[in-house]
Amino acid sequence: MVHRVLDDGRVRLELRPRLSRIDPERTVKIHGIEVPALHVREFDAATELAPGQALLAGGMTERRRQADRDGEQIEAMDDIETLVLATVELREAP
């Protein structure tokens, strides 16, 4: 999160939450060692808030196919709970 105080006393917040998970379907072998890949998702958000205001951003879901033990393709829905809460409080620098 990056913040900046604007001339009118409001605060500009810039957020970039990132979620990652191991992706076993893209595992590679390096010198005989299996190294799993990462599946990374992120989003950017920016807003301006006055002192005392709050920002709540959240919710990312993903739908993907995966194989069960018999190799049959099944559809899986991963609910990834992502909440970002930011409140603005201005203080005088010491």
Beta strands, then each sheet from edge to edge (+ up, - down):
strand 1: 2-5
strand 2: 11-15
strand 3: 18-30
strand 4: 33-42
strand 5: 45-49
strand 6: 54-67
strand 7: 73-87
sheet 1: 1+ 2- 5+
sheet 2: 3+ 4-
sheet 3: 6+ 7-
end
